[in-house]
Amino acid sequence: MDYRLTDLDALLLSVRNPLSRSYADEAIKAYRAGSPKAAIVAIWVAVTYDIISKIRELADGGEQAATSFITLFDQNVAANNVQKLLQIENTLLETAESQFDFIDPISRRHFERLKEDRNLCAHPAFTSDGELFTPEPELVRLYLVEAVRNLLSQRPVQGRTVLTLFDRDFRGTAFPLESDAIPGYVESRYLANTKRSVLASFATVLAKALFRAPPAGWEPRLRLIPWALQAVKTHDQGIWAATVVPQLIRLIDDCEDVYLANAYAVLRLFPEILGGLPPAAADRLRAVVTNSEPEATDVRIFEAGEIAGFRETAAAKFAASARHIQVAALQRLPTQTYWDTAIARFRESGSYRGAENNFGGFITPFEPIATLDNMRDVFEVVRTNDQVSYASGIPEMLAAFVGAIASRYPLTLDHLQETLVLLEEQGRRRYFEEMLNVFRAAGVEPPAGEDEEE
């Protein structure tokens, strides 16, 4: 049988450390040359070297336990203390698992078996029929794959180190504040090549920060945590479904009232969690929307406007809230659930400055999600409210609003014609040229006005 499997070459490319890669390459070459004992010895050398090199990386980063280990190791190397070095090698797998989280218990069992077989391969070891021990090629390949996937390709990041790094970044100025940027940042900085056990621990800390007392310094940025959890879901769907979702359901169900409003952002982003909530927990969340007294600095309950089964309750609460609360909510999360109230506020503008303020507070926030129907509603207000159409700041704001819609939807002359008639009657068409240019850029040429015809 030909055991020269080409996928081993691709596997080799994932080894991080160049020297670890060279040892693994020697093992692959020995395996392909039909020397399984030499291959197993080389694999074990790659494993031991890689563990020590990972600890050295952590020591270079200031990890205290790693520094202590490397100091002792280097002292024994300098003194050529073979006995001590053998003791270090003998407990290296335990150190890698218990002290540094490089491997989990299952991987450790695989590596313990590799270590035993390495001893049989490196020393004369006879079987019961008097022949020397010779490992099967399939076993050698298994050891190769396990070593690369579970150790050699992994970053030297402990569970505790990941959390320490995240804590430092999250409280600092380098952590992104834009929701779209957070999942990719978290994935690349903390989760890439992270073991599943570390991933689950990371998600647990994030979940408990939302629904139990958050770590010091996290509270001002708790709204960003759901997007960090999105990175966990993207990174490992299995861990997410089997571990994180059940835990989030339990935490929301058991949550104290003071933290319950954090649930809406989670449920909005992960609807699968809503389906697992007990009916009483969902009723409790709806009651919080109805009974809360939101403040401009805390409008978390209005995230419920994007959750199925909560929209009507959230819309009613939004409509009944004070103007400054509504503006604050739209700044955080514009959603079509609140459009009817927002356009009604704009329609009621009673002065030029009031029209400008209402456009900025109730219409502009919708630019990222506005539809053609929203544009028609705004044009209708322009046609029916002189305080809007004559306000000096409205043409520029309207052009920006229409431009945002034009970037997503095709414009037609039908969207504009009635408004043009009014602007002609008012003699104000020239003030809206910037908005008309948006239509021209979209391939829609407005009919010439009276001034233009002259």
Contacts in CASP RR format, 6 or more apart in sequence:
PFRMAT RR
TARGET T0000
AUTHOR 0000-0000-0000
METHOD contacts of the structure
MODEL  1
MDYRLTDLDALLLSVRNPLSRSYADEAIKAYRAGSPKAAIVAIWVAVTYD
IISKIRELADGGEQAATSFITLFDQNVAANNVQKLLQIENTLLETAESQF
DFIDPISRRHFERLKEDRNLCAHPAFTSDGELFTPEPELVRLYLVEAVRN
LLSQRPVQGRTVLTLFDRDFRGTAFPLESDAIPGYVESRYLANTKRSVLA
SFATVLAKALFRAPPAGWEPRLRLIPWALQAVKTHDQGIWAATVVPQLIR
LIDDCEDVYLANAYAVLRLFPEILGGLPPAAADRLRAVVTNSEPEATDVR
IFEAGEIAGFRETAAAKFAASARHIQVAALQRLPTQTYWDTAIARFRESG
SYRGAENNFGGFITPFEPIATLDNMRDVFEVVRTNDQVSYASGIPEMLAA
FVGAIASRYPLTLDHLQETLVLLEEQGRRRYFEEMLNVFRAAGVEPPAGE
DEEE
1 137 0 8 1.000
3 31 0 8 1.000
3 32 0 8 1.000
3 34 0 8 1.000
3 137 0 8 1.000
3 138 0 8 1.000
3 141 0 8 1.000
4 32 0 8 1.000
5 141 0 8 1.000
8 28 0 8 1.000
8 31 0 8 1.000
8 141 0 8 1.000
8 144 0 8 1.000
8 145 0 8 1.000
9 28 0 8 1.000
11 144 0 8 1.000
11 145 0 8 1.000
11 148 0 8 1.000
11 149 0 8 1.000
12 21 0 8 1.000
12 24 0 8 1.000
12 25 0 8 1.000
12 28 0 8 1.000
12 148 0 8 1.000
14 148 0 8 1.000
14 149 0 8 1.000
14 152 0 8 1.000
14 153 0 8 1.000
15 21 0 8 1.000
15 24 0 8 1.000
15 148 0 8 1.000
15 152 0 8 1.000
15 153 0 8 1.000
16 152 0 8 1.000
16 153 0 8 1.000
16 154 0 8 1.000
16 155 0 8 1.000
16 193 0 8 1.000
17 49 0 8 1.000
17 50 0 8 1.000
17 53 0 8 1.000
17 54 0 8 1.000
17 152 0 8 1.000
19 49 0 8 1.000
19 53 0 8 1.000
20 46 0 8 1.000
20 49 0 8 1.000
20 50 0 8 1.000
20 53 0 8 1.000
20 152 0 8 1.000
21 152 0 8 1.000
23 42 0 8 1.000
23 43 0 8 1.000
23 45 0 8 1.000
23 46 0 8 1.000
23 49 0 8 1.000
24 42 0 8 1.000
24 43 0 8 1.000
24 46 0 8 1.000
24 144 0 8 1.000
24 147 0 8 1.000
24 148 0 8 1.000
24 152 0 8 1.000
26 42 0 8 1.000
27 39 0 8 1.000
27 40 0 8 1.000
27 42 0 8 1.000
27 43 0 8 1.000
27 46 0 8 1.000
27 144 0 8 1.000
28 39 0 8 1.000
28 144 0 8 1.000
30 36 0 8 1.000
30 38 0 8 1.000
30 39 0 8 1.000
30 42 0 8 1.000
31 39 0 8 1.000
31 137 0 8 1.000
31 140 0 8 1.000
31 141 0 8 1.000
31 144 0 8 1.000
34 137 0 8 1.000
36 121 0 8 1.000
36 134 0 8 1.000
36 135 0 8 1.000
36 136 0 8 1.000
36 137 0 8 1.000
36 139 0 8 1.000
36 140 0 8 1.000
37 121 0 8 1.000
37 122 0 8 1.000
37 133 0 8 1.000
37 134 0 8 1.000
37 135 0 8 1.000
38 121 0 8 1.000
39 140 0 8 1.000
39 144 0 8 1.000
40 114 0 8 1.000
40 117 0 8 1.000
40 118 0 8 1.000
40 121 0 8 1.000
40 135 0 8 1.000
40 140 0 8 1.000
40 143 0 8 1.000
41 118 0 8 1.000
41 121 0 8 1.000
41 122 0 8 1.000
43 114 0 8 1.000
43 118 0 8 1.000
43 140 0 8 1.000
43 143 0 8 1.000
43 144 0 8 1.000
43 147 0 8 1.000
44 114 0 8 1.000
44 115 0 8 1.000
44 118 0 8 1.000
46 147 0 8 1.000
46 152 0 8 1.000
47 111 0 8 1.000
47 114 0 8 1.000
47 147 0 8 1.000
47 151 0 8 1.000
47 152 0 8 1.000
48 89 0 8 1.000
48 92 0 8 1.000
50 151 0 8 1.000
50 152 0 8 1.000
51 92 0 8 1.000
51 93 0 8 1.000
51 95 0 8 1.000
51 96 0 8 1.000
51 102 0 8 1.000
51 151 0 8 1.000
52 73 0 8 1.000
52 92 0 8 1.000
53 156 0 8 1.000
54 100 0 8 1.000
54 102 0 8 1.000
54 156 0 8 1.000
55 66 0 8 1.000
55 69 0 8 1.000
55 70 0 8 1.000
55 95 0 8 1.000
55 100 0 8 1.000
55 156 0 8 1.000
56 66 0 8 1.000
56 70 0 8 1.000
57 66 0 8 1.000
57 156 0 8 1.000
58 65 0 8 1.000
58 66 0 8 1.000
58 100 0 8 1.000
58 156 0 8 1.000
58 158 0 8 1.000
58 161 0 8 1.000
59 66 0 8 1.000
59 67 0 8 1.000
59 69 0 8 1.000
59 70 0 8 1.000
63 158 0 8 1.000
63 161 0 8 1.000
65 99 0 8 1.000
65 100 0 8 1.000
66 100 0 8 1.000
69 95 0 8 1.000
69 99 0 8 1.000
72 88 0 8 1.000
73 85 0 8 1.000
73 88 0 8 1.000
75 81 0 8 1.000
76 84 0 8 1.000
76 85 0 8 1.000
76 88 0 8 1.000
77 85 0 8 1.000
93 103 0 8 1.000
93 108 0 8 1.000
93 111 0 8 1.000
93 112 0 8 1.000
93 115 0 8 1.000
94 108 0 8 1.000
96 102 0 8 1.000
96 103 0 8 1.000
96 108 0 8 1.000
96 151 0 8 1.000
97 103 0 8 1.000
97 104 0 8 1.000
97 105 0 8 1.000
97 107 0 8 1.000
97 108 0 8 1.000
100 156 0 8 1.000
100 158 0 8 1.000
101 158 0 8 1.000
101 159 0 8 1.000
101 160 0 8 1.000
101 195 0 8 1.000
101 197 0 8 1.000
101 198 0 8 1.000
102 151 0 8 1.000
102 154 0 8 1.000
102 156 0 8 1.000
102 158 0 8 1.000
103 111 0 8 1.000
103 150 0 8 1.000
103 151 0 8 1.000
103 195 0 8 1.000
104 195 0 8 1.000
104 196 0 8 1.000
104 197 0 8 1.000
107 146 0 8 1.000
107 150 0 8 1.000
107 151 0 8 1.000
110 143 0 8 1.000
110 146 0 8 1.000
110 150 0 8 1.000
111 146 0 8 1.000
111 147 0 8 1.000
111 151 0 8 1.000
114 143 0 8 1.000
114 146 0 8 1.000
114 147 0 8 1.000
117 133 0 8 1.000
117 135 0 8 1.000
117 139 0 8 1.000
117 143 0 8 1.000
119 125 0 8 1.000
120 133 0 8 1.000
120 135 0 8 1.000
121 133 0 8 1.000
121 135 0 8 1.000
124 132 0 8 1.000
125 132 0 8 1.000
125 133 0 8 1.000
126 132 0 8 1.000
126 133 0 8 1.000
127 133 0 8 1.000
150 195 0 8 1.000
153 193 0 8 1.000
154 193 0 8 1.000
154 194 0 8 1.000
154 195 0 8 1.000
155 192 0 8 1.000
155 193 0 8 1.000
155 194 0 8 1.000
157 165 0 8 1.000
157 190 0 8 1.000
157 193 0 8 1.000
157 194 0 8 1.000
157 198 0 8 1.000
158 198 0 8 1.000
159 194 0 8 1.000
159 198 0 8 1.000
159 201 0 8 1.000
159 202 0 8 1.000
162 190 0 8 1.000
162 194 0 8 1.000
162 198 0 8 1.000
162 202 0 8 1.000
163 201 0 8 1.000
163 202 0 8 1.000
163 205 0 8 1.000
165 189 0 8 1.000
165 190 0 8 1.000
166 186 0 8 1.000
166 190 0 8 1.000
166 202 0 8 1.000
166 228 0 8 1.000
167 215 0 8 1.000
167 218 0 8 1.000
169 175 0 8 1.000
169 189 0 8 1.000
170 218 0 8 1.000
170 221 0 8 1.000
170 224 0 8 1.000
171 217 0 8 1.000
171 218 0 8 1.000
171 221 0 8 1.000
175 185 0 8 1.000
175 221 0 8 1.000
175 224 0 8 1.000
176 182 0 8 1.000
176 185 0 8 1.000
177 221 0 8 1.000
177 224 0 8 1.000
179 224 0 8 1.000
179 227 0 8 1.000
182 224 0 8 1.000
182 227 0 8 1.000
182 228 0 8 1.000
182 230 0 8 1.000
182 231 0 8 1.000
183 227 0 8 1.000
183 228 0 8 1.000
183 230 0 8 1.000
183 231 0 8 1.000
183 234 0 8 1.000
184 231 0 8 1.000
185 231 0 8 1.000
186 227 0 8 1.000
186 228 0 8 1.000
186 231 0 8 1.000
186 232 0 8 1.000
187 231 0 8 1.000
187 234 0 8 1.000
187 235 0 8 1.000
190 202 0 8 1.000
190 231 0 8 1.000
191 199 0 8 1.000
191 202 0 8 1.000
191 231 0 8 1.000
191 232 0 8 1.000
191 235 0 8 1.000
194 202 0 8 1.000
194 235 0 8 1.000
196 236 0 8 1.000
196 239 0 8 1.000
199 232 0 8 1.000
199 235 0 8 1.000
199 236 0 8 1.000
199 239 0 8 1.000
200 239 0 8 1.000
200 243 0 8 1.000
200 244 0 8 1.000
202 232 0 8 1.000
203 229 0 8 1.000
203 232 0 8 1.000
203 239 0 8 1.000
203 240 0 8 1.000
203 243 0 8 1.000
203 244 0 8 1.000
203 247 0 8 1.000
204 244 0 8 1.000
204 247 0 8 1.000
205 215 0 8 1.000
206 225 0 8 1.000
206 228 0 8 1.000
206 229 0 8 1.000
206 232 0 8 1.000
207 229 0 8 1.000
207 244 0 8 1.000
207 247 0 8 1.000
207 248 0 8 1.000
207 251 0 8 1.000
208 251 0 8 1.000
209 215 0 8 1.000
209 218 0 8 1.000
209 222 0 8 1.000
209 225 0 8 1.000
210 222 0 8 1.000
210 225 0 8 1.000
210 226 0 8 1.000
210 251 0 8 1.000
210 259 0 8 1.000
210 262 0 8 1.000
210 263 0 8 1.000
210 266 0 8 1.000
211 248 0 8 1.000
211 251 0 8 1.000
211 252 0 8 1.000
211 254 0 8 1.000
211 255 0 8 1.000
211 259 0 8 1.000
211 260 0 8 1.000
211 262 0 8 1.000
211 263 0 8 1.000
212 251 0 8 1.000
212 255 0 8 1.000
212 259 0 8 1.000
214 222 0 8 1.000
218 225 0 8 1.000
222 262 0 8 1.000
223 265 0 8 1.000
223 300 0 8 1.000
223 332 0 8 1.000
225 262 0 8 1.000
226 265 0 8 1.000
226 266 0 8 1.000
226 268 0 8 1.000
226 269 0 8 1.000
226 270 0 8 1.000
227 269 0 8 1.000
229 244 0 8 1.000
229 266 0 8 1.000
229 269 0 8 1.000
229 270 0 8 1.000
230 269 0 8 1.000
232 239 0 8 1.000
232 240 0 8 1.000
232 244 0 8 1.000
233 240 0 8 1.000
233 244 0 8 1.000
233 270 0 8 1.000
241 272 0 8 1.000
245 270 0 8 1.000
245 272 0 8 1.000
245 273 0 8 1.000
245 276 0 8 1.000
248 266 0 8 1.000
248 270 0 8 1.000
248 273 0 8 1.000
249 273 0 8 1.000
249 276 0 8 1.000
249 277 0 8 1.000
252 260 0 8 1.000
252 263 0 8 1.000
252 266 0 8 1.000
252 273 0 8 1.000
252 277 0 8 1.000
252 281 0 8 1.000
252 285 0 8 1.000
253 277 0 8 1.000
253 278 0 8 1.000
253 281 0 8 1.000
255 262 0 8 1.000
255 263 0 8 1.000
257 288 0 8 1.000
260 284 0 8 1.000
260 285 0 8 1.000
260 288 0 8 1.000
261 288 0 8 1.000
261 292 0 8 1.000
261 298 0 8 1.000
261 300 0 8 1.000
261 301 0 8 1.000
262 300 0 8 1.000
263 285 0 8 1.000
264 285 0 8 1.000
264 289 0 8 1.000
264 300 0 8 1.000
264 301 0 8 1.000
264 302 0 8 1.000
264 303 0 8 1.000
264 304 0 8 1.000
264 305 0 8 1.000
264 307 0 8 1.000
264 310 0 8 1.000
265 300 0 8 1.000
265 303 0 8 1.000
266 273 0 8 1.000
267 273 0 8 1.000
267 274 0 8 1.000
267 285 0 8 1.000
267 304 0 8 1.000
267 307 0 8 1.000
267 310 0 8 1.000
268 303 0 8 1.000
268 304 0 8 1.000
268 305 0 8 1.000
268 306 0 8 1.000
268 307 0 8 1.000
271 307 0 8 1.000
271 308 0 8 1.000
274 282 0 8 1.000
274 307 0 8 1.000
274 308 0 8 1.000
277 285 0 8 1.000
285 304 0 8 1.000
285 310 0 8 1.000
286 304 0 8 1.000
286 309 0 8 1.000
286 310 0 8 1.000
286 313 0 8 1.000
288 301 0 8 1.000
289 301 0 8 1.000
289 304 0 8 1.000
289 310 0 8 1.000
289 313 0 8 1.000
289 314 0 8 1.000
289 317 0 8 1.000
290 313 0 8 1.000
290 316 0 8 1.000
290 317 0 8 1.000
292 301 0 8 1.000
292 317 0 8 1.000
294 300 0 8 1.000
294 301 0 8 1.000
294 302 0 8 1.000
294 317 0 8 1.000
294 321 0 8 1.000
294 325 0 8 1.000
294 329 0 8 1.000
295 325 0 8 1.000
296 324 0 8 1.000
296 325 0 8 1.000
296 327 0 8 1.000
296 328 0 8 1.000
297 328 0 8 1.000
299 325 0 8 1.000
299 328 0 8 1.000
299 329 0 8 1.000
299 332 0 8 1.000
301 314 0 8 1.000
301 317 0 8 1.000
302 314 0 8 1.000
302 317 0 8 1.000
302 318 0 8 1.000
302 329 0 8 1.000
302 332 0 8 1.000
302 333 0 8 1.000
302 338 0 8 1.000
303 332 0 8 1.000
303 333 0 8 1.000
304 310 0 8 1.000
304 311 0 8 1.000
304 313 0 8 1.000
304 314 0 8 1.000
305 311 0 8 1.000
305 314 0 8 1.000
305 315 0 8 1.000
305 318 0 8 1.000
305 335 0 8 1.000
305 337 0 8 1.000
305 338 0 8 1.000
306 333 0 8 1.000
306 335 0 8 1.000
306 337 0 8 1.000
307 314 0 8 1.000
311 337 0 8 1.000
314 337 0 8 1.000
314 338 0 8 1.000
315 337 0 8 1.000
315 338 0 8 1.000
315 340 0 8 1.000
315 341 0 8 1.000
318 326 0 8 1.000
318 329 0 8 1.000
318 337 0 8 1.000
318 338 0 8 1.000
318 341 0 8 1.000
319 340 0 8 1.000
319 341 0 8 1.000
321 329 0 8 1.000
323 345 0 8 1.000
326 338 0 8 1.000
326 341 0 8 1.000
326 342 0 8 1.000
326 345 0 8 1.000
326 362 0 8 1.000
327 361 0 8 1.000
327 362 0 8 1.000
329 338 0 8 1.000
330 338 0 8 1.000
330 342 0 8 1.000
330 361 0 8 1.000
330 362 0 8 1.000
330 365 0 8 1.000
330 366 0 8 1.000
331 361 0 8 1.000
331 365 0 8 1.000
334 365 0 8 1.000
334 366 0 8 1.000
334 368 0 8 1.000
334 369 0 8 1.000
335 369 0 8 1.000
336 369 0 8 1.000
336 371 0 8 1.000
339 366 0 8 1.000
339 374 0 8 1.000
339 377 0 8 1.000
342 362 0 8 1.000
342 363 0 8 1.000
342 366 0 8 1.000
343 362 0 8 1.000
343 363 0 8 1.000
343 374 0 8 1.000
343 377 0 8 1.000
343 378 0 8 1.000
343 381 0 8 1.000
345 358 0 8 1.000
345 362 0 8 1.000
346 355 0 8 1.000
346 358 0 8 1.000
346 359 0 8 1.000
346 362 0 8 1.000
346 363 0 8 1.000
346 378 0 8 1.000
346 381 0 8 1.000
346 388 0 8 1.000
347 381 0 8 1.000
347 384 0 8 1.000
347 385 0 8 1.000
348 358 0 8 1.000
349 355 0 8 1.000
349 358 0 8 1.000
349 381 0 8 1.000
349 385 0 8 1.000
349 387 0 8 1.000
349 388 0 8 1.000
349 391 0 8 1.000
350 385 0 8 1.000
350 387 0 8 1.000
351 387 0 8 1.000
352 387 0 8 1.000
352 390 0 8 1.000
352 391 0 8 1.000
352 392 0 8 1.000
353 391 0 8 1.000
354 387 0 8 1.000
354 391 0 8 1.000
355 385 0 8 1.000
355 387 0 8 1.000
355 388 0 8 1.000
355 391 0 8 1.000
355 394 0 8 1.000
356 391 0 8 1.000
356 392 0 8 1.000
356 393 0 8 1.000
356 394 0 8 1.000
356 397 0 8 1.000
359 388 0 8 1.000
359 394 0 8 1.000
359 397 0 8 1.000
359 398 0 8 1.000
359 401 0 8 1.000
360 397 0 8 1.000
363 378 0 8 1.000
363 397 0 8 1.000
363 401 0 8 1.000
364 397 0 8 1.000
364 400 0 8 1.000
364 401 0 8 1.000
366 374 0 8 1.000
366 401 0 8 1.000
367 400 0 8 1.000
367 401 0 8 1.000
367 404 0 8 1.000
367 405 0 8 1.000
368 404 0 8 1.000
370 401 0 8 1.000
370 404 0 8 1.000
370 405 0 8 1.000
371 405 0 8 1.000
371 409 0 8 1.000
372 405 0 8 1.000
372 409 0 8 1.000
372 411 0 8 1.000
372 415 0 8 1.000
374 405 0 8 1.000
375 401 0 8 1.000
375 402 0 8 1.000
375 405 0 8 1.000
375 415 0 8 1.000
376 415 0 8 1.000
378 398 0 8 1.000
378 401 0 8 1.000
379 415 0 8 1.000
379 416 0 8 1.000
379 418 0 8 1.000
379 419 0 8 1.000
381 388 0 8 1.000
382 388 0 8 1.000
382 389 0 8 1.000
382 394 0 8 1.000
382 398 0 8 1.000
382 419 0 8 1.000
382 422 0 8 1.000
383 389 0 8 1.000
383 418 0 8 1.000
383 419 0 8 1.000
383 422 0 8 1.000
388 394 0 8 1.000
389 422 0 8 1.000
389 423 0 8 1.000
389 426 0 8 1.000
389 428 0 8 1.000
390 426 0 8 1.000
390 428 0 8 1.000
392 431 0 8 1.000
395 431 0 8 1.000
395 432 0 8 1.000
395 433 0 8 1.000
395 434 0 8 1.000
395 435 0 8 1.000
396 434 0 8 1.000
398 432 0 8 1.000
398 435 0 8 1.000
399 432 0 8 1.000
399 434 0 8 1.000
399 435 0 8 1.000
399 437 0 8 1.000
399 438 0 8 1.000
402 411 0 8 1.000
402 435 0 8 1.000
402 438 0 8 1.000
402 439 0 8 1.000
403 438 0 8 1.000
405 411 0 8 1.000
406 438 0 8 1.000
406 439 0 8 1.000
406 441 0 8 1.000
406 442 0 8 1.000
410 442 0 8 1.000
411 438 0 8 1.000
411 439 0 8 1.000
411 442 0 8 1.000
411 443 0 8 1.000
411 444 0 8 1.000
412 444 0 8 1.000
413 439 0 8 1.000
413 444 0 8 1.000
413 446 0 8 1.000
413 447 0 8 1.000
416 436 0 8 1.000
416 439 0 8 1.000
416 444 0 8 1.000
416 446 0 8 1.000
417 447 0 8 1.000
420 429 0 8 1.000
420 446 0 8 1.000
420 447 0 8 1.000
420 449 0 8 1.000
423 429 0 8 1.000
423 432 0 8 1.000
424 449 0 8 1.000
424 450 0 8 1.000
429 436 0 8 1.000
429 449 0 8 1.000
429 451 0 8 1.000
430 451 0 8 1.000
436 446 0 8 1.000
439 445 0 8 1.000
439 446 0 8 1.000
440 446 0 8 1.000
END
